[in-house]
Amino acid sequence: MRELDPSEGRLLRAWSQGVGGDRRAKSVPEVLDMCLAVQAQDLRAAALGIRARGSGLTEADVYRALGAAPSAVRGWFMRGTLYLVPARDAGWLRELLAPQLLRRSERRYRELGLGPAELDLGERVIADALADGPLTREEIAARLTGAGLQASGQVPFHLVRRSALLGTVCSGPVREDGSATYVLAQGRLPDAAGPSGADAVEELLRRYLTAHGPATAADFATWSGIGLPAVRPAWKKLLGAGLAEPCRVEGQDGYVLPAGAPSALEPTGDVRLLPVYDNYLVGFTDRRLSVEPGHARKVWPGGGQISATVVVDGLVRGVWRRDRTRTVTLDLFDGAPDGTGTEKATGAAAPGSDAKIPDTATPGPDAKAPGSGASDAKTPPLGTPDAKTPRPEAPDARALDAEIRDIARFLAA
């Protein structure tokens, strides 16, 4: 069985996610093919996540991918969280995941006063409204109110989300002011059928491992929202078919790599500035390969928040933010290297108005996931550098400056 020390496991995981090993894609579809899905409750953050995995892309490229002939779709998929996924995969992913998400939402519907009659009326009004073309959620809310529904608070969000989970609507083009829209799904999404049932679980698992390995069955079950009883047969089948390779990370069993994973990767000082809520920090139950326990509070400050991070060869070495003047400010755990500057990352106001109302229907593992709190001190420090695993070098000032400037270019183009 393949044995990986923490550095080797981290480098492979970063390479799989497209945030290490100098691996970058050349288009939005290539990024999504590489990492499967980009978490997208904040649309600008999702665009910046694509930037971090690509080369020469712009924010406009991301919005074009969501345009009239979409190569990407934004919808509620894994754990009921908003993700960007390849358009060709949106249909079978919805069919696999939506039934469970709808069942879990029934209590919330009742709390909002949405009985069967109100839910049916909401679905009809939304479908009729979108027959006229793309609409924002606020515009849909006005139509719901006009039909006699109490469309205040979280009601429009849940009615739109329900219509999306039922396959009636999907994300539409992003308007020039950055507003997200919705359209009728029929005629917008590819007609090609994908896998279903157990085959769909196996396909999602295979794609997950390709984008996240080394990982465990519990990692996939938590990330996908699919229970372990449904995951275990798919896990066993992939191993039996030679599509996954078992391995140990720092002597711990249960990890798997996708078939064809690189045999060895060397540190290159690869620097990436990842956005808030990035996949690299939500795709695993134990994230200590990527974040040393002593820094967890800065990465997961509480309230379900996940900071924007500075990652070097897969290890989080600091956090960053853009202030109101759109200047990127770094907070490196080991202090800023000489010569590091800041860059004013100009651009329009943050797009994607849906991000302003949190997705509370189906909480994911983000707020209380293992590896995100003080309890880490009681757990063996998987991934903590020791005598056998030299501490990675501090971020290179020129590489940091290049990333900061690339964010400015990405947002301004």
N, C-alpha and C positions, 0 to 999 in steps of 0.2 A: 504494500500500500504506500502511496506517495506521502511523504512527510514534509510539512511546510512549517518553517518558523514564522513568527509574526510578521516579519518584514516581507517574506515571500508571499504569505497569504494576503497581506495588504496590497502589495504591488499587483497581484493577479486580480484582486477585487476591483482596484482602481482601473486597471486595463479593461476589464469586462464592462465597466460602467462608462468607459470612454473618457475618464478624467485622469488618466495616468498613462505611463509608458509611451508618451508622445503620440498617443492615438487620437486623431481628430477626423471627423467626417466632413464631406464637402458640400452637403445639402441637408435641408431639414428632413426629407425622407430617409436619408442615410443615417442621420442621428437617431431617428426613431427605430429604424431597423436594428441599430446597434444596441440601444438600451431599452427597447420595447415600449416604454411609456415614460412620460415626464409629468411629475406631479404639477397640477395647474390650478389650484384654488386661487392663486394670484397669477394672472395671465402674464404680466411683465416678468415675474420671477421665472415662470416657465420658459419664456423667451430667453432669458439670461441663462437658464440651464441648458438650453439648446446651444447658445453661443459658446458656453464653456466646453462643449463637446464637439464643436465644429471649427472650421477655419474659413475666415472671410465672410461669414454670414452676417446679415443685418436683421434688426427687428422687423423691418418690412418683409423680409423673406419669410419669417415665421407667420406673419399675418396673411401673406399671399398663399401659404400652405393651407390656411383656413378659409380661403376665398371661394370663388365661384366653382372651381373644379378642385375640390379639396384633396390634398394628399394626407392631411391630418384632421382629426376630429377631437374636439374637447367634450368630454362627457363624464358621467359618474360611473366609475368602473371599480377598481380594487378598493375594498372596504367602504364603498360608497363615496369615495373622495374624487374630486375632479382631476382628470388626467388628460394629457394629449397622447393620443395613440394613432398609429397608422390607420387611414380611412378604411383600408381593406380589412382590418381586423376589428373594427368597431362593432359590426353586426354580431359575430359569434361571441365576442366578449360580453356584449350586453345580454345575449341569450343565456350565457353561462352564469353571470353574476346577478342580473336584475331580479330574478324571482326571490332570492334570499333577501336582497335589499328592500324589496317591496314589503315582504313579510315583517321585517324589522321596523318598517316605517309606520305600521298600522297604529301603534299606540300614539305616535306623534300626531297622526291625522286626527285621531279622536280628541287629543288635547287641544287641537286647533279648531274643533267644531266641524271637521270635515267628515261627514258621514258618506255612505254610498251615493246618495243623490248629489251631494255637493262635489264629490270627486268626479262623477260622471259628467256633470255640467261643466266643471272646470276643464276636463279633457276636451269636450266638444267646443267650448268657447276658444280654447287655445288653438285647436286645429283650424277652426273657421278663421280666426284672426290671422294665422300664418299663411293661409291661402292667398292673402294679399301681398305676401312678401316678408322679408326678414323684419323682426321686431326685437327691441330690447326687453328685458324683464319688466322695466317700468312701464313700457308701452303695453305689454301684455296685461299688467296689473290693472291698467285703466280699462281695458276691454272686459276683464273679469268683474270689475266694479260695475260697469255698465250693464252687465248681465245679471246683476243682483247679488253677487257674491261679496262677502266681507273680505276684500282683498287687501288687508293691511298686515303689517308685521311680517311674519314668516310664511303667511299663506301663499303669496305668489311664488316664492322660492320653492315650496314643497309641491305645488301644483305643476310648475314647469318641470321640476325634477322628476315627478311621477310620470309625466307625459314622455320624458326622455327615456326613462327606464322601461316604459311600455313600448318604446320604439316608434312613437308617433312623431316626435320632434328630435332635432339634434342641433348642435352648434352651427351658427351661420357665420358669414363674413364679419370681420372686425371693422367697425366704421372708422372714418378718418380721425374722429375725436377719441378713439380707443375704446368705444363702447362695444361690449360683446352682444351679439344678436343670436336669435334662434330661428330656425326654418323647419319646414316639414321634412322628415327624414326620407320619405319616398321620393325617388328621383335624384337625391343628393348623394346617398351612400352607395357604394358598389353593390351590385346584385349577387355577386359570387358568394355561394354558400361556404361556410367554414366548418370546422369540426364541431361536434355537439356531444353532450353528455360526458362520459369518461374520456373520450378522445379529446375533448376540449380541455379538460383538466390536464391531461398529459401534454398537450401542446403549450398551454400556458406555463406549465412547470418547465418544459424544455426551454422555452424562450426566457423564462426567469433566470434559469441557471446560466444560460449564455450571457445574460446581461449582469449577473450578480455573483457568479461563483468565485471563490468557494462559499457555499452556503449550506444550511441545514434544512431539513423538512419543516422544522418549526419556523424558520425564517420565512419560507414560502407560504406556509399556512397563515402566518400573521400578516404578511404583506398583502396577500391576495384576499384575505377574509374567508377563505375556504377552510373548513374544519379539517383537522388531521385525519379523521376517519376516511375522508374522501381523497386526501393527499397520499396516504400510505400506499394504496395499490398503484397509483401512478408513479410514485417514487421507486417502488420495487420493479415496475415494468421498465422504466428508463435504465436502471442499473442492469437489469437482465439483458436488455437489448444492446448494451455497450454504448448507450448515448450519454452516459454520465460515468464519472470515475470517482470512486470513494477516495478520501484522503483524510489525513489528520492535520490539524492546525495546532501547533505547540502541544502535541501529544493528545489532543482531544479528538475523540471519534465523532462521527456523524456528519462530517462535512463532505460535500460532493463538488467536483469540478465538471464542467461540460466537456464532452469529448472534443478533442482538438484544442484544448487550452494550451497556451504556451508552456513549454517545458521549464523555462527559467526567464526571469526578467531582472534587469539590473536597475538600481536607482539612477535616475538621470537629472534629478532636481526639477522635475516637471511641476510647474506651478499653475494652479487653477483657482480662480475666484468663483466659488459656487454661490448661487442665490439662496434666499430663505427657502425652507421646505424642500431642499434638494433631495432627489432620489437616493443619492449616495448615503444619506443619513437616515432614511426612513425604510430602507429595504431589508433591514436585518433586526432580529430581536436583541442581539448582543453587538453593540457598535464599538466595542473597545479596541478592535483592530484599527479603527479609523480615528477615534478620539480617546486620548489618555484620560483616565478617570478624574484626575486632578483638574481637567479643563472642561468637564462635562457641563458644569453650571453655566459657563459662558455660551456654550453651544445650545443647550436646552435651558433657557432662563426661567421657564415655567409658563403656565397658562396655555400649553400646547404650541408655544412658539419654538421655532428652530431658526437659529441665526444664520446669516450669510457667512460663509467660512472661507478661509485661505487654506488651500490644500496643497501639500508638497509630497509628491510620490505617494499619494493616498492617505497621508496622515494630516489631520487638521492641525495647523500651526498658528491659527489666529482667527479672528472674526473681522468683518468689515461692514460698512454701511454707507449709504448715500444720504447726505443731509438735504435740507430744503434748497440749498444752492446747487444740488446735484453733484457735490464734490464727494469723491470716494475717500473714506477715512479708514485706515487700517488700525487694528488693535492686535498686534502680534504677541503671542504668548511669551516669546523670548526677546521681545524688543525689536524695533525696526532696524534692518541693516543700513549701513551708511549708503546714502545716495538714493534712498527710496523717496519718491515724491507722491503727490496726489494729483489727480486729474479731474477737472469738472466734466462729469458725464452728463452732457446735456441731452434733452429729449422732452417729449410731451408729458403731460401728467400721466401717472400710472394708468394703463388701460385695463379693461376687463372689469366693468362695474360689478360683476357678480362676486368679485373677491371681497367686496365691502360687507357682505353678509355671510358669516361663517357657516360652513356646512356642519350643522349639528345633528343631522338626522341619524348618522351612523358613525360614532366616534371611532377613529382609527387608533393605532397604537402610539401615536406621536407623543401625547401628553405624559404618559406614564410607562413608556417602554423601558424594558431593562436596559441598563447602561445609561440612563438619563438622570439619575438622582444620586443622593448621598449613599444609598445602599451599595453602590459600586465598591466602596472601600472594604466591604466584607467579602467580596468575591475575588478569587484569584485574578490578578491583573493581566488577563489575556491581551497580548499585543503591546504591553508596556516594555519599552526597550530595557534590556539587561546586558550583562556582560557578553552574551553570545549574539545579541542583536544591537549593534551600534546605533546610537541615536542619529536620526537623519540630520543632515546639514540644515542650517537655517536657510530660509528662503533667499534666493539670489535677488539682489536689488534690481538688476536689469530685467529679470523675468517678472518680478512683481510689477515694475513700472510698465512693462509691455502689456500685462493683463489689464491694468488700470486704463491704459490708453485704448485698449481694444474694447472695453466696455463703453467708453466715450464714443468711439467710432461706430460700434454696433447700434447704440441708441440714436445717434445723430443722423445716420445714413437714411 
